Amino acid sequence: MIQNQHQFHIPVMGTGHSIDSPIRVAHLGIHSVISIVDDLLCEKIRKHYSGEFYIPYKNIPRSSLDGRAERITAYLNTVSDIVTQKFEDLREKPLFSDSEKDRYFHLLPDENPLKKSYEFISSLGDKETREQYIRELTEKMTPGAIDVNIMAKVDALRMDKDDQPLSSEFSDASAALRGFANSKLESSVVLSAGFNPRLYNYLAEFKDFYRDQSGKIKKKIILKVSDFRSALIQGKYLAKKGLEVAEFRVESGLNCGGHAFASDGQLLPVLLREFREKKDQLQKSFQPLIQKFYESQGWDYPADDSDVANTRITVQGGIGTYGELQRLIDDFEVDATGWGSPFLLVPEATCVDEFTSGVLAGAGEKDLYLSGVSPLGVPFNNVRGSGSEIHTKELIEKGKPGSKCPKGFLVSNTEFTENPICTASSEYQILKVNQIEESDLQEEKKMREKDRVLAKTCLCTNLGTGSLIRLEIMKPSYGRQAICPGPNIAWFNREYSLDEMVDHIYGRSESLVPSDRPHMFAKEITMYVDYISELAIIAGDEDQEWKKLNKMRNNLEKGMDFCLEISSQKSYNDENLESIRTTIEQQRARLEEVFSVPA
């Protein structure tokens, strides 16, 4: 795995918004993550960039038996070739001539050894000595990683031409993994959205996920996890197969972009404290299992390799200032951070169309909300006024709700059909609305139920539309762009250059957000109280549901106590600790109201 020279990476964002981020920023040393959920989108983007960089292109048809894996492999290889070309071109440029090569070093954090060397060389007067140091420094430059993301639970089984189920290796997640495994990339796969034993077992089929004789792992595993227990369980499962987790990526349950997997009230700082305190336990638990597996296979385990026993811990979800980054790195001892939503307003880094960029720049806190649009049935971070929202309302008004389901990545429902269909499809929505109409529910309840059904949107298509419009593959008039920013985007109100955003992340310029922006920990608290309040309404008189809510409340109360301890400490630059104190006071009052029982 390429060493990250930065203290941040750009996480996956939707199916399309980070799909070409490595092409945009990897030559400058910045890590980013591509979604490989949508192989058909990958194929269209590959065709576009093959033309732009004069790379031979041959279409991989939908009729190809292993087409999904082949399209993903072809796209990743194309991205790799382009990044390699751009990086080598950059390395050939002269230093200290205001070139892209100089920009590479300017973007690095000030304490990075490469940047310190760059600044030292700039002070040298002797030309021969200077040129020698430049050659040595150039050799140490590394590009950003081209990592990929697979949502483990998005794993539909596919049918053959006779409508018979294909074998498990042709499931969506397995085929995507095979596409990555067969590519020339030396990078990482980020597995997110839950534990999928079938997919995890399939990892063991590919030698690139194991150490070679020199101790190198060509393709590494990153797990996005919700808590320490999940990391320990999943890490052990893989370790028994000799598979090592290079990094655990911890994400806030609610204060994030995309799908929101709420915890049982465990706040991010509480989760990070446990990782900090028990980090050594992870490797002590995994290493004996890994070595036992290698021995069982008759393989030598290179125990002297430099990165053995060095599982990284990173964090993402709502980070918005240099002070917050510093607290995470210094106090919680994480290795790096993920900055997603702010980069949606950086055209140099992400693939967002002009209309959607305007929606994001103009969005306030009230425009960002947890929605029910996802066919997965999981809360989905959304913004009001998106092209997808407009298109969905137009279909409903025309009496033609739902999608034709052209891709079928999120098919899961068998309520009305033998084979799974998507809850955002026209077929499902018409059947479900008719069922509701014929039910004995009161009219008000019928309306609420129908609204929930009709809210579901075709994310398979709509999350990729903005990237196709941005690259002029599709006309803007097509519309229907979906996007999934975290609530943090409310505090970023225009487009930014890459240099502006990176300087903001490292506190090297005036902050891009106002000083009254709530601390990321404060925002998460508010979001959990909002979430509990909504669940309380749905719970009604159900005792079992209230037991769950009380557990969430107890965990949240403990988390708020810990956050109060943090708020009493000295703040880092641009860190609004006061907002934590005031938020806790306000949200505790709200919780009292939610759980108060009328006399």
MARKEMAR-860973 format. One record per residue (C-alpha): residue number from 0; residue in one letter; x negated, y negated, z. Coordinates in nm, 4 decimals, decimal comma. Example, Ala and Ser with C-alpha at 12.3 -4.5 7.8 and 13.67 -1.06 7.14 Angstrom:
2
0_A_-1,2300_0,4500_0,7800
1_S_-1,3670_0,1060_0,7140
end
This chain:
599
0_M_0,0000_0,0000_0,0000
1_I_-0,1343_-0,3401_-0,0966
2_Q_-0,2266_-0,5478_0,2074
3_N_0,0126_-0,8359_0,2535
4_Q_-0,1992_-1,1516_0,2605
5_H_0,1055_-1,3482_0,3808
6_Q_0,3130_-1,3511_0,6982
7_F_0,6313_-1,3045_0,4988
8_H_0,7821_-1,0985_0,2177
9_I_1,0880_-1,1585_-0,0010
10_P_1,3416_-0,8824_0,0779
11_V_1,5819_-0,7273_-0,1692
12_M_1,8774_-0,9550_-0,2476
13_G_2,1725_-0,8009_-0,4244
14_T_2,1139_-0,5918_-0,7335
15_G_1,9962_-0,8801_-0,9489
16_H_1,8667_-1,1760_-0,7516
17_S_1,5259_-1,0243_-0,6723
18_I_1,5147_-0,7831_-0,9652
19_D_1,2338_-0,9756_-1,1364
20_S_1,0812_-1,1447_-0,8304
21_P_0,7506_-0,9540_-0,8671
22_I_0,7175_-1,0857_-1,2219
23_R_0,7661_-1,4352_-1,0817
24_V_0,5461_-1,4251_-0,7686
25_A_0,3360_-1,1065_-0,7370
26_H_0,0404_-1,2545_-0,9280
27_L_0,0337_-1,5223_-0,6560
28_G_-0,0057_-1,2580_-0,3851
29_I_0,3540_-1,2558_-0,2576
30_H_0,5315_-0,9276_-0,1772
31_S_0,8914_-0,8796_-0,2925
32_V_1,1484_-0,6021_-0,3254
33_I_1,3477_-0,4924_-0,6318
34_S_1,6848_-0,3182_-0,6031
35_I_1,6975_-0,0044_-0,8179
36_V_2,0625_0,0721_-0,7469
37_D_2,1702_-0,0477_-1,0928
38_D_1,9669_0,1347_-1,3587
39_L_2,1798_-0,0176_-1,6370
40_L_2,0890_-0,3676_-1,5204
41_C_1,7226_-0,2596_-1,5031
42_E_1,7455_-0,1517_-1,8665
43_K_1,8820_-0,4891_-1,9801
44_I_1,6159_-0,6783_-1,7847
45_R_1,3459_-0,4484_-1,9273
46_K_1,4577_-0,5245_-2,2813
47_H_1,4434_-0,8990_-2,2065
48_Y_1,0932_-0,8974_-2,0563
49_S_0,9597_-0,6525_-2,3158
50_G_1,0450_-0,9144_-2,5762
51_E_0,8978_-1,1998_-2,3733
52_F_0,5657_-1,0201_-2,3125
53_Y_0,5447_-0,8364_-2,6488
54_I_0,5791_-0,4904_-2,4963
55_P_0,7191_-0,2109_-2,7186
56_Y_1,0774_-0,1288_-2,6193
57_K_1,2868_0,1792_-2,6904
58_N_1,6391_0,2039_-2,5523
59_I_1,7201_0,4862_-2,3095
60_P_2,0828_0,5778_-2,3877
61_R_2,3519_0,6385_-2,1268
62_S_2,3959_0,9871_-2,2739
63_S_2,0447_1,0928_-2,1669
64_L_2,0682_1,3696_-1,9038
65_D_1,8131_1,2101_-1,6711
66_G_1,8724_0,8608_-1,8060
67_R_1,9131_0,6936_-1,4681
68_A_1,5702_0,8025_-1,3458
69_E_1,4127_0,7350_-1,6853
70_R_1,5516_0,3801_-1,7020
71_I_1,4245_0,3014_-1,3541
72_T_1,0789_0,4444_-1,4291
73_A_1,0597_0,2503_-1,7545
74_Y_1,1589_-0,0752_-1,5879
75_L_0,9161_-0,0367_-1,2979
76_N_0,6332_0,0488_-1,5369
77_T_0,7153_-0,2616_-1,7402
78_V_0,7121_-0,4790_-1,4282
79_S_0,3809_-0,3221_-1,3251
80_D_0,2260_-0,3942_-1,6650
81_I_0,3435_-0,7561_-1,6612
82_V_0,2244_-0,8195_-1,3059
83_T_-0,1127_-0,6601_-1,3832
84_Q_-0,1499_-0,8763_-1,6917
85_K_-0,0527_-1,1965_-1,5099
86_F_-0,2781_-1,1179_-1,2140
87_E_-0,5814_-1,0377_-1,4308
88_D_-0,5225_-1,3564_-1,6301
89_L_-0,5102_-1,5507_-1,3040
90_R_-0,8333_-1,3915_-1,1752
91_E_-1,0118_-1,4972_-1,4935
92_K_-0,9261_-1,8627_-1,4394
93_P_-1,1871_-2,1010_-1,2930
94_L_-1,1643_-2,2049_-0,9307
95_F_-1,1447_-2,5651_-0,8079
96_S_-0,9832_-2,6830_-1,1301
97_D_-0,6240_-2,7064_-1,0038
98_S_-0,5346_-2,3789_-1,1772
99_E_-0,2926_-2,1021_-1,0785
100_K_-0,5931_-1,9346_-0,9178
101_D_-0,6341_-2,2310_-0,6845
102_R_-0,2607_-2,2161_-0,6171
103_Y_-0,2991_-1,8530_-0,5051
104_F_-0,5284_-1,9680_-0,2235
105_H_-0,3354_-2,2844_-0,1400
106_L_-0,0236_-2,0744_-0,0746
107_L_-0,1985_-1,8469_0,1760
108_P_-0,1545_-1,9092_0,5499
109_D_-0,4302_-2,1335_0,6837
110_E_-0,5773_-1,8617_0,9079
111_N_-0,6074_-1,6064_0,6250
112_P_-0,9734_-1,5011_0,5760
113_L_-0,9489_-1,5441_0,1977
114_K_-0,8275_-1,9002_0,2391
115_K_-1,1063_-1,9767_0,4856
116_S_-1,3582_-1,8392_0,2358
117_Y_-1,2023_-2,0502_-0,0387
118_E_-1,2356_-2,3648_0,1726
119_F_-1,5949_-2,2748_0,2646
120_I_-1,6919_-2,2251_-0,1013
121_S_-1,5371_-2,5593_-0,1944
122_S_-1,7882_-2,7295_0,0376
123_L_-2,0944_-2,5673_-0,1214
124_G_-2,3209_-2,7805_-0,3386
125_D_-2,5583_-2,5215_-0,4867
126_K_-2,4016_-2,4037_-0,8155
127_E_-2,5619_-2,0580_-0,8250
128_T_-2,4672_-1,9767_-0,4658
129_R_-2,1206_-2,1116_-0,5256
130_E_-2,0674_-1,8920_-0,8344
131_Q_-2,1802_-1,5819_-0,6457
132_Y_-1,9332_-1,6495_-0,3638
133_I_-1,6551_-1,7134_-0,6179
134_R_-1,7195_-1,3742_-0,7790
135_E_-1,7066_-1,2032_-0,4382
136_L_-1,3878_-1,3873_-0,3414
137_T_-1,2221_-1,3018_-0,6729
138_E_-1,2892_-0,9321_-0,6095
139_K_-1,1000_-0,9570_-0,2789
140_M_-0,7855_-1,1057_-0,4321
141_T_-0,4834_-0,8741_-0,4347
142_P_-0,1456_-0,9141_-0,6058
143_G_0,1825_-0,9009_-0,4195
144_A_0,3478_-0,5607_-0,3885
145_I_0,6208_-0,4436_-0,6258
146_D_0,8349_-0,2647_-0,3671
147_V_1,1745_-0,1111_-0,4405
148_N_1,4938_-0,0675_-0,2400
149_I_1,7345_0,2252_-0,2346
150_M_2,0564_0,2093_-0,0315
151_A_2,0453_0,5632_0,1048
152_K_2,4203_0,6043_0,1452
153_V_2,5018_0,4757_-0,2052
154_D_2,4624_0,8254_-0,3406
155_A_2,7483_0,9305_-0,5657
156_L_2,7275_1,2727_-0,7279
157_R_2,7513_1,2517_-1,1052
158_M_2,9509_1,4621_-1,3523
159_D_2,8316_1,6158_-1,6776
160_K_3,0032_1,5720_-2,0158
161_D_3,2499_1,8498_-1,9222
162_D_3,3431_1,6679_-1,6000
163_Q_3,1588_1,9210_-1,3850
164_P_2,9395_1,8050_-1,0942
165_L_2,5676_1,7895_-1,1651
166_S_2,3160_1,9309_-0,9162
167_S_2,2126_1,7151_-0,6196
168_E_1,8906_1,5851_-0,7763
169_F_2,1086_1,3899_-1,0179
170_S_2,2895_1,2048_-0,7375
171_D_2,2482_0,8275_-0,7595
172_A_2,0014_0,7903_-0,4711
173_S_1,7968_1,0983_-0,5673
174_A_1,7727_0,9902_-0,9316
175_A_1,6660_0,6399_-0,8226
176_L_1,3986_0,7896_-0,5964
177_R_1,2759_1,0091_-0,8818
178_G_1,2611_0,7016_-1,1037
179_F_1,0318_0,5312_-0,8522
180_A_0,8278_0,8449_-0,7812
181_N_0,7561_0,8985_-1,1513
182_S_0,6499_0,5368_-1,2069
183_K_0,2906_0,4132_-1,2128
184_L_0,3513_0,1862_-0,9136
185_E_0,1397_0,2134_-0,6007
186_S_0,3795_0,0489_-0,3599
187_S_0,6634_0,1278_-0,1186
188_V_1,0236_0,2397_-0,1281
189_V_1,2473_0,0639_0,1246
190_L_1,5259_0,2983_0,2378
191_S_1,8218_0,1105_0,3832
192_A_2,1898_0,1444_0,4771
193_G_2,1703_0,4595_0,6841
194_F_2,0189_0,8045_0,7169
195_N_2,0687_1,0405_0,4204
196_P_1,9190_1,3870_0,4943
197_R_1,9529_1,4993_0,1318
198_L_1,7523_1,2006_0,0103
199_Y_1,4949_1,2302_0,2893
200_N_1,4431_1,5988_0,2041
201_Y_1,3957_1,5059_-0,1605
202_L_1,1037_1,2775_-0,0720
203_A_0,9018_1,5896_0,0073
204_E_0,9238_1,6960_-0,3585
205_F_0,6788_1,4241_-0,4680
206_K_0,3088_1,4470_-0,3874
207_D_0,2580_1,0693_-0,4140
208_F_0,4287_1,0306_-0,0733
209_Y_0,1486_1,2353_0,0882
210_R_-0,2189_1,1569_0,1444
211_D_-0,4651_1,2579_-0,1224
212_Q_-0,8148_1,3888_-0,0418
213_S_-0,9446_1,0363_0,0108
214_G_-0,6666_0,9607_0,2595
215_K_-0,4732_0,7339_0,0259
216_I_-0,0934_0,7401_-0,0073
217_K_0,0104_0,6065_-0,3481
218_K_0,3757_0,5588_-0,2602
219_K_0,4693_0,4664_0,0933
220_I_0,7931_0,4735_0,2894
221_I_0,9522_0,1741_0,4600
222_L_1,2652_0,2287_0,6682
223_K_1,5063_-0,0510_0,7390
224_V_1,6357_0,0269_1,0898
225_S_1,8879_-0,1129_1,3334
226_D_1,7092_-0,0219_1,6578
227_F_1,4191_0,1672_1,8148
228_R_1,6147_0,4900_1,8630
229_S_1,6996_0,4991_1,4934
230_A_1,3334_0,4434_1,4059
231_L_1,2238_0,7263_1,6350
232_I_1,4838_0,9753_1,5065
233_Q_1,4276_0,9028_1,1377
234_G_1,0506_0,8857_1,1768
235_K_1,0424_1,2276_1,3462
236_Y_1,2643_1,3766_1,0778
237_L_1,0210_1,2657_0,8095
238_A_0,7123_1,3519_1,0145
239_K_0,8227_1,7167_1,0354
240_K_0,7896_1,7174_0,6562
241_G_0,4483_1,5523_0,6751
242_L_0,5878_1,2192_0,5569
243_E_0,4615_0,8997_0,7197
244_V_0,6558_0,5791_0,7729
245_A_0,4327_0,2878_0,6784
246_E_0,6684_0,0238_0,8151
247_F_0,9880_-0,0149_1,0127
248_R_1,1810_-0,3167_0,8913
249_V_1,4126_-0,4425_1,1685
250_E_1,7071_-0,6543_1,0583
251_S_1,9695_-0,8509_1,2502
252_G_2,3016_-0,6679_1,2418
253_L_2,5004_-0,9757_1,1404
254_N_2,2674_-1,2707_1,0786
255_C_2,1477_-1,1429_0,7431
256_G_2,2372_-1,1366_0,3758
257_G_2,4187_-0,8563_0,1940
258_H_2,6061_-0,5899_0,3870
259_A_2,6204_-0,6485_0,7620
260_F_2,5779_-0,3424_0,9814
261_A_2,6784_-0,4754_1,3211
262_S_2,5235_-0,3169_1,6274
263_D_2,7125_-0,2481_1,9481
264_G_2,6244_-0,5962_2,0698
265_Q_2,2462_-0,5490_2,0804
266_L_2,0876_-0,8806_1,9863
267_L_1,7767_-0,8990_1,7708
268_P_1,5405_-1,0257_2,0452
269_V_1,6419_-0,7331_2,2674
270_L_1,5713_-0,4887_1,9861
271_L_1,2346_-0,6488_1,9133
272_R_1,1356_-0,6415_2,2798
273_E_1,1876_-0,2633_2,2807
274_F_0,9771_-0,2223_1,9657
275_R_0,7028_-0,4337_2,1235
276_E_0,7045_-0,2302_2,4438
277_K_0,7272_0,1127_2,2813
278_K_0,5380_0,0686_1,9560
279_D_0,2634_0,3128_2,0591
280_Q_0,5291_0,5769_2,1284
281_L_0,6203_0,5896_1,7604
282_Q_0,2811_0,7012_1,6365
283_K_0,2262_0,9346_1,9332
284_S_0,5541_1,1052_1,8423
285_F_0,4910_1,1232_1,4675
286_Q_0,1206_1,2029_1,4340
287_P_0,1177_1,5574_1,5815
288_L_0,4147_1,6544_1,3637
289_I_0,2483_1,5165_1,0507
290_Q_-0,0797_1,6943_1,1201
291_K_0,1047_2,0197_1,1974
292_F_0,2750_2,0014_0,8588
293_Y_-0,0539_1,9439_0,6764
294_E_-0,2036_2,2431_0,8560
295_S_0,0969_2,4590_0,7595
296_Q_0,0337_2,3707_0,3942
297_G_-0,3374_2,4363_0,4162
298_W_-0,4119_2,0698_0,3481
299_D_-0,6856_1,8620_0,5088
300_Y_-0,5555_1,5589_0,6941
301_P_-0,7982_1,2637_0,6602
302_A_-0,7898_1,1604_1,0252
303_D_-1,0572_0,8933_0,9823
304_D_-0,8471_0,6934_0,7357
305_S_-0,8260_0,3298_0,8408
306_D_-0,4480_0,2985_0,8338
307_V_-0,3639_0,6110_1,0346
308_A_-0,1694_0,5180_1,3491
309_N_-0,0881_0,1771_1,2118
310_T_0,2872_0,1741_1,1484
311_R_0,3869_-0,1844_1,0822
312_I_0,6876_-0,3536_1,2425
313_T_0,8466_-0,6379_1,0491
314_V_1,1662_-0,8336_1,1029
315_Q_1,4166_-1,0200_0,8882
316_G_1,7536_-1,1881_0,9215
317_G_1,8187_-1,5591_0,9678
318_I_1,4606_-1,6868_1,0089
319_G_1,4563_-2,0514_0,9082
320_T_1,1648_-2,2425_1,0623
321_Y_0,7928_-2,2084_1,1227
322_G_0,8570_-2,2077_1,4981
323_E_1,0872_-1,9073_1,4709
324_L_0,8298_-1,7238_1,2612
325_Q_0,5599_-1,7980_1,5178
326_R_0,7743_-1,6714_1,8048
327_L_0,8407_-1,3463_1,6215
328_I_0,4735_-1,2925_1,5395
329_D_0,3164_-1,4190_1,8620
330_D_0,5735_-1,3244_2,1281
331_F_0,7272_-1,0142_1,9754
332_E_0,4062_-0,9038_1,8014
333_V_0,5674_-0,8197_1,4673
334_D_0,3321_-0,7825_1,1742
335_A_0,5266_-0,9979_0,9286
336_T_0,8684_-1,1449_0,8549
337_G_1,1230_-1,1287_0,5757
338_W_1,2636_-1,4520_0,4303
339_G_1,5556_-1,3817_0,2007
340_S_1,8355_-1,6357_0,1618
341_P_1,6170_-1,9520_0,1490
342_F_1,4424_-1,8081_-0,1574
343_L_1,7749_-1,7939_-0,3422
344_L_1,7215_-2,1691_-0,3886
345_V_1,3691_-2,1202_-0,5260
346_P_1,4038_-2,0593_-0,9036
347_E_1,0344_-1,9688_-0,9282
348_A_1,0956_-1,6716_-0,6986
349_T_1,4471_-1,5379_-0,7609
350_C_1,6905_-1,4883_-1,0476
351_V_1,9987_-1,7013_-0,9698
352_D_2,2087_-1,8754_-1,2335
353_E_2,2647_-2,2519_-1,2300
354_F_2,6322_-2,2397_-1,1239
355_T_2,5647_-2,0095_-0,8291
356_S_2,2605_-2,2109_-0,7261
357_G_2,4868_-2,5165_-0,7069
358_V_2,7376_-2,3263_-0,4931
359_L_2,4614_-2,2240_-0,2521
360_A_2,3085_-2,5716_-0,2317
361_G_2,6469_-2,7229_-0,1493
362_A_2,7569_-2,4565_0,0986
363_G_2,8101_-2,5544_0,4613
364_E_2,8469_-2,3245_0,7621
365_K_3,2225_-2,2861_0,7055
366_D_3,1643_-2,1738_0,3458
367_L_2,9587_-1,8731_0,4552
368_Y_3,1513_-1,5845_0,6056
369_L_3,1701_-1,2103_0,6597
370_S_3,4082_-1,0854_0,3940
371_G_3,5942_-0,7652_0,3141
372_V_3,5043_-0,7648_-0,0569
373_S_3,2721_-0,4630_-0,0495
374_P_3,4121_-0,1279_-0,1665
375_L_3,1858_0,0349_0,0929
376_G_3,4220_-0,0887_0,3650
377_V_3,1332_-0,2652_0,5395
378_P_3,1439_-0,6408_0,6168
379_F_2,9686_-0,8308_0,3391
380_N_2,8048_-1,1730_0,3753
381_N_2,9660_-1,4024_0,1222
382_V_3,0016_-1,7649_0,0094
383_R_3,3226_-1,9404_-0,0893
384_G_3,3563_-2,0644_-0,4453
385_S_3,1474_-1,7961_-0,6163
386_G_3,2212_-1,6902_-0,9720
387_S_3,3230_-1,3482_-0,8413
388_E_3,5803_-1,4997_-0,6045
389_I_3,7253_-1,7139_-0,8849
390_H_3,7438_-1,4147_-1,1215
391_T_3,9077_-1,1891_-0,8604
392_K_4,1805_-1,4472_-0,7915
393_E_4,2441_-1,4910_-1,1640
394_L_4,2981_-1,1157_-1,2078
395_I_4,5436_-1,1077_-0,9175
396_E_4,7380_-1,4058_-1,0568
397_K_4,7630_-1,2296_-1,3955
398_G_4,8986_-0,9176_-1,2258
399_K_4,5927_-0,7184_-1,3384
400_P_4,3883_-0,6723_-1,0197
401_G_4,0738_-0,4682_-0,9884
402_S_3,7908_-0,3613_-1,2131
403_K_3,7633_-0,1043_-1,4903
404_C_3,4725_0,0364_-1,2864
405_P_3,2150_0,0516_-1,5686
406_K_2,9249_0,1684_-1,3488
407_G_3,0763_0,3656_-1,0618
408_F_2,7952_0,3303_-0,8085
409_L_3,0361_0,2776_-0,5174
410_V_3,2941_0,5484_-0,5891
411_S_3,3960_0,7155_-0,2615
412_N_3,7761_0,7212_-0,2190
413_T_3,9852_1,0374_-0,2783
414_E_4,3131_0,9152_-0,1307
415_F_4,4960_0,9406_-0,4639
416_T_4,2582_1,1365_-0,6877
417_E_4,0610_1,4594_-0,6826
418_N_3,7399_1,2917_-0,7958
419_P_3,6219_0,9870_-0,5972
420_I_3,7136_0,6435_-0,7295
421_C_3,6150_0,2929_-0,6191
422_T_3,8455_0,0841_-0,3997
423_A_3,7652_-0,2161_-0,6213
424_S_3,8932_-0,0345_-0,9307
425_S_4,2230_-0,1171_-1,1005
426_E_4,3257_0,2452_-1,0669
427_Y_4,2926_0,2454_-0,6890
428_Q_4,4316_-0,1020_-0,6252
429_I_4,7492_-0,0472_-0,8293
430_L_4,8144_0,2868_-0,6588
431_K_4,7448_0,1467_-0,3126
432_V_4,9546_-0,1684_-0,3577
433_N_5,2478_0,0444_-0,4786
434_Q_5,2106_0,2662_-0,1725
435_I_5,2175_-0,0375_0,0558
436_E_5,5228_-0,1789_-0,1234
437_E_5,7124_0,1457_-0,0708
438_S_5,6162_0,1727_0,2969
439_D_5,8321_0,0796_0,5985
440_L_5,5936_-0,1928_0,7124
441_Q_5,7273_-0,5389_0,7911
442_E_5,6846_-0,7892_0,5070
443_E_5,4162_-0,9867_0,6898
444_K_5,2151_-0,6694_0,7536
445_K_5,2611_-0,5639_0,3896
446_M_5,1127_-0,8937_0,2722
447_R_4,8118_-0,8570_0,5008
448_E_4,7492_-0,5006_0,3859
449_K_4,7803_-0,5933_0,0174
450_D_4,5421_-0,8862_0,0641
451_R_4,2828_-0,6494_0,2118
452_V_4,3163_-0,4143_-0,0834
453_L_4,3011_-0,6861_-0,3486
454_A_4,0012_-0,8555_-0,1860
455_K_3,7722_-0,5715_-0,2945
456_T_3,5404_-0,6812_-0,5768
457_C_3,3288_-0,4976_-0,8337
458_L_2,9890_-0,5583_-0,6737
459_C_2,8202_-0,3108_-0,9109
460_T_2,8726_-0,5492_-1,2013
461_N_2,9137_-0,8874_-1,0335
462_L_2,5954_-0,8813_-0,8244
463_G_2,3902_-0,8477_-1,1425
464_T_2,5779_-1,1008_-1,3541
465_G_2,3949_-1,4077_-1,2233
466_S_2,0558_-1,2671_-1,3227
467_L_2,1798_-1,1880_-1,6739
468_I_2,3118_-1,5429_-1,7111
469_R_1,9888_-1,6918_-1,5741
470_L_1,7843_-1,4966_-1,8294
471_E_2,0270_-1,5961_-2,1090
472_I_2,1152_-1,2323_-2,1736
473_M_2,4766_-1,3196_-2,0979
474_K_2,6684_-1,6427_-2,1559
475_P_2,7612_-1,8553_-1,8503
476_S_3,1257_-1,8444_-1,9605
477_Y_3,1366_-1,4765_-1,8583
478_G_3,1334_-1,5906_-1,4937
479_R_3,2217_-1,3514_-1,2107
480_Q_2,8787_-1,3907_-1,0406
481_A_2,8675_-1,2484_-0,6892
482_I_2,5980_-1,3372_-0,4380
483_C_2,5392_-1,2325_-0,0778
484_P_2,3487_-1,5017_0,1171
485_G_2,3043_-1,4973_0,4896
486_P_2,4506_-1,7870_0,6922
487_N_2,1008_-1,9368_0,7122
488_I_2,1476_-2,0762_0,3587
489_A_2,3823_-2,3440_0,5016
490_W_2,0791_-2,5423_0,6177
491_F_1,9024_-2,5451_0,2805
492_N_2,0770_-2,7886_0,0481
493_R_1,8914_-2,8100_-0,2854
494_E_1,6570_-2,6250_-0,5151
495_Y_1,2958_-2,6018_-0,3937
496_S_0,9624_-2,5287_-0,5540
497_L_0,7758_-2,2187_-0,4400
498_D_0,5078_-2,4374_-0,2831
499_E_0,7682_-2,6364_-0,0880
500_M_0,9235_-2,3225_0,0581
501_V_0,5931_-2,1574_0,1472
502_D_0,4657_-2,4784_0,3094
503_H_0,7923_-2,4910_0,5074
504_I_0,7467_-2,1309_0,6214
505_Y_0,3954_-2,2077_0,7479
506_G_0,4836_-2,5448_0,9009
507_R_0,2483_-2,7346_0,6696
508_S_0,5000_-2,9986_0,5682
509_E_0,8034_-3,1794_0,6983
510_S_1,0706_-2,9215_0,7781
511_L_1,3221_-2,8549_0,5019
512_V_1,5997_-2,8101_0,7577
513_P_1,7361_-3,0646_1,0092
514_S_1,6174_-3,0519_1,3680
515_D_1,9695_-2,9711_1,4949
516_R_1,9859_-2,6436_1,3014
517_P_2,0732_-2,3746_1,5586
518_H_1,7959_-2,1331_1,6514
519_M_1,8234_-1,7967_1,4722
520_F_1,8906_-1,6294_1,8088
521_A_2,1687_-1,8801_1,8837
522_K_2,3325_-1,8217_1,5455
523_E_2,3312_-1,4466_1,5987
524_I_2,5054_-1,4870_1,9351
525_T_2,7815_-1,6963_1,7780
526_M_2,8266_-1,4426_1,4989
527_Y_2,8657_-1,1559_1,7447
528_V_3,1280_-1,3440_1,9457
529_D_3,3102_-1,4202_1,6187
530_Y_3,2915_-1,0508_1,5318
531_I_3,4201_-0,9377_1,8722
532_S_3,7035_-1,1915_1,8532
533_E_3,8199_-1,0499_1,5202
534_L_3,7964_-0,6909_1,6438
535_A_3,9982_-0,7867_1,9533
536_I_4,2859_-0,9037_1,7337
537_I_4,2828_-0,5757_1,5404
538_A_4,2490_-0,3655_1,8585
539_G_4,5929_-0,4679_1,9868
540_D_4,6843_-0,2418_2,2794
541_E_4,4433_0,0399_2,1933
542_D_4,2527_0,1306_2,5120
543_Q_3,9803_0,3181_2,3261
544_E_3,9068_0,0155_2,1069
545_W_3,8865_-0,2091_2,4116
546_K_3,6354_0,0298_2,5698
547_K_3,4138_-0,0185_2,2642
548_L_3,4606_-0,3940_2,2822
549_N_3,3678_-0,4001_2,6503
550_K_3,0510_-0,2075_2,5721
551_M_2,9674_-0,4644_2,3044
552_R_3,0369_-0,7447_2,5484
553_N_2,8131_-0,5944_2,8178
554_N_2,5266_-0,5544_2,5726
555_L_2,5814_-0,9051_2,4428
556_E_2,5800_-1,0491_2,7964
557_K_2,2469_-0,8778_2,8709
558_G_2,1089_-1,0077_2,5447
559_M_2,2183_-1,3613_2,6280
560_D_2,0409_-1,3352_2,9637
561_F_1,7207_-1,2480_2,7787
562_C_1,7755_-1,5312_2,5326
563_L_1,8086_-1,7727_2,8244
564_E_1,4654_-1,6587_2,9430
565_I_1,3282_-1,7345_2,5961
566_S_1,4943_-2,0763_2,5936
567_S_1,3134_-2,1736_2,9148
568_Q_0,9742_-2,1194_2,7524
569_K_0,7684_-2,3736_2,5639
570_S_0,8995_-2,4159_2,2118
571_Y_0,6945_-2,3783_1,8969
572_N_0,7016_-2,6526_1,6341
573_D_1,0434_-2,6932_1,4696
574_E_1,2025_-2,4454_1,7110
575_N_1,5364_-2,5558_1,8555
576_L_1,5378_-2,3714_2,1904
577_E_1,7926_-2,6134_2,3359
578_S_2,0517_-2,4757_2,0929
579_I_2,0160_-2,1325_2,2586
580_R_2,1181_-2,2721_2,5977
581_T_2,4148_-2,4702_2,4704
582_T_2,5295_-2,1845_2,2458
583_I_2,5261_-1,9329_2,5310
584_E_2,7343_-2,1665_2,7476
585_Q_2,9913_-2,2095_2,4694
586_Q_3,0052_-1,8460_2,3624
587_R_3,0361_-1,7110_2,7154
588_A_3,3427_-1,9278_2,7573
589_R_3,4839_-1,7830_2,4341
590_L_3,4164_-1,4286_2,5538
591_E_3,6020_-1,4983_2,8787
592_E_3,9001_-1,6100_2,6738
593_V_3,8899_-1,3029_2,4488
594_F_3,8771_-1,0603_2,7407
595_S_4,1122_-1,2453_2,9750
596_V_4,4282_-1,0478_3,0519
597_P_4,7518_-1,2509_3,0802
598_A_4,9073_-1,2409_3,4258
end
